[in-house]
Amino acid sequence: MNTSELGWLKSSYSSAQGNDCVEIAVTRQTVHVRDSRDAVRRPFAIEREGWAHFLGFVAGF
């Protein structure tokens, strides 16, 4: 899959200048994650179950 065709969502915690941001794109099997300042670099992908575990972990902070 060409990740440039995905619908990328910007973090609500992005700075006011918009240059410090993580973006995600969700598909049926995976969640793709990228740095919006370097959108040319290949994003990494994690299975949806792993993403859910990650979110549960960071919610504890």
Short mmCIF file of the C-alpha atoms (twelve columns), coordinates in Angstrom:
data_MODEL
# 
_entry.id   MODEL 
# 
loop_
_atom_site.group_PDB 
_atom_site.id 
_atom_site.type_symbol 
_atom_site.label_atom_id 
_atom_site.label_alt_id 
_atom_site.label_comp_id 
_atom_site.label_asym_id 
_atom_site.label_seq_id 
_atom_site.Cartn_x 
_atom_site.Cartn_y 
_atom_site.Cartn_z 
_atom_site.pdbx_PDB_model_num 
ATOM 1  C CA . MET A 1  0.000  0.000  0.000  1 
ATOM 2  C CA . ASN A 2  1.213  3.459  -0.891 1 
ATOM 3  C CA . THR A 3  1.138  5.332  2.417  1 
ATOM 4  C CA . SER A 4  0.837  8.706  0.679  1 
ATOM 5  C CA . GLU A 5  -2.721 7.686  -0.235 1 
ATOM 6  C CA . LEU A 6  -3.757 7.146  3.393  1 
ATOM 7  C CA . GLY A 7  -5.910 9.594  5.321  1 
ATOM 8  C CA . TRP A 8  -3.454 11.016 7.853  1 
ATOM 9  C CA . LEU A 9  -4.740 12.450 11.142 1 
ATOM 10 C CA . LYS A 10 -2.717 15.037 13.043 1 
ATOM 11 C CA . SER A 11 -2.342 14.857 16.806 1 
ATOM 12 C CA . SER A 12 -4.524 17.225 18.824 1 
ATOM 13 C CA . TYR A 13 -1.397 17.917 20.903 1 
ATOM 14 C CA . SER A 14 0.409  19.460 17.955 1 
ATOM 15 C CA . SER A 15 2.129  22.733 18.760 1 
ATOM 16 C CA . ALA A 16 0.534  26.027 17.731 1 
ATOM 17 C CA . GLN A 17 3.126  26.336 14.958 1 
ATOM 18 C CA . GLY A 18 2.118  22.875 13.687 1 
ATOM 19 C CA . ASN A 19 5.682  21.671 13.286 1 
ATOM 20 C CA . ASP A 20 5.916  19.277 16.261 1 
ATOM 21 C CA . CYS A 21 3.494  16.590 15.370 1 
ATOM 22 C CA . VAL A 22 2.830  12.914 15.095 1 
ATOM 23 C CA . GLU A 23 0.333  11.738 12.503 1 
ATOM 24 C CA . ILE A 24 -1.451 8.408  12.219 1 
ATOM 25 C CA . ALA A 25 -3.363 6.646  9.483  1 
ATOM 26 C CA . VAL A 26 -5.584 3.692  10.344 1 
ATOM 27 C CA . THR A 27 -6.295 0.738  8.052  1 
ATOM 28 C CA . ARG A 28 -8.112 -2.522 8.743  1 
ATOM 29 C CA . GLN A 29 -4.996 -4.325 9.948  1 
ATOM 30 C CA . THR A 30 -2.536 -1.623 10.963 1 
ATOM 31 C CA . VAL A 31 -1.945 1.841  12.332 1 
ATOM 32 C CA . HIS A 32 0.739  3.808  10.460 1 
ATOM 33 C CA . VAL A 33 2.680  6.440  12.390 1 
ATOM 34 C CA . ARG A 34 4.865  9.225  11.013 1 
ATOM 35 C CA . ASP A 35 6.558  12.480 11.937 1 
ATOM 36 C CA . SER A 36 4.729  15.248 10.074 1 
ATOM 37 C CA . ARG A 37 7.995  17.191 9.707  1 
ATOM 38 C CA . ASP A 38 9.436  14.287 7.712  1 
ATOM 39 C CA . ALA A 39 6.475  12.971 5.725  1 
ATOM 40 C CA . VAL A 40 8.797  11.621 3.011  1 
ATOM 41 C CA . ARG A 41 10.361 9.137  5.401  1 
ATOM 42 C CA . ARG A 42 8.623  5.799  5.439  1 
ATOM 43 C CA . PRO A 43 6.235  5.599  8.419  1 
ATOM 44 C CA . PHE A 44 6.234  2.609  10.698 1 
ATOM 45 C CA . ALA A 45 3.223  0.349  11.008 1 
ATOM 46 C CA . ILE A 46 1.917  -1.518 14.029 1 
ATOM 47 C CA . GLU A 47 -0.945 -3.982 14.274 1 
ATOM 48 C CA . ARG A 48 -4.121 -2.485 15.711 1 
ATOM 49 C CA . GLU A 49 -3.924 -4.702 18.805 1 
ATOM 50 C CA . GLY A 50 -0.390 -3.470 19.518 1 
ATOM 51 C CA . TRP A 51 -1.546 0.134  19.058 1 
ATOM 52 C CA . ALA A 52 -4.351 -0.426 21.576 1 
ATOM 53 C CA . HIS A 53 -1.826 -1.774 24.104 1 
ATOM 54 C CA . PHE A 54 0.429  1.237  23.497 1 
ATOM 55 C CA . LEU A 55 -2.436 3.682  24.046 1 
ATOM 56 C CA . GLY A 56 -3.422 1.885  27.238 1 
ATOM 57 C CA . PHE A 57 0.162  2.161  28.457 1 
ATOM 58 C CA . VAL A 58 0.550  5.885  27.783 1 
ATOM 59 C CA . ALA A 59 -2.884 6.639  29.245 1 
ATOM 60 C CA . GLY A 60 -1.443 5.569  32.598 1 
ATOM 61 C CA . PHE A 61 0.988  8.516  32.666 1 
# 
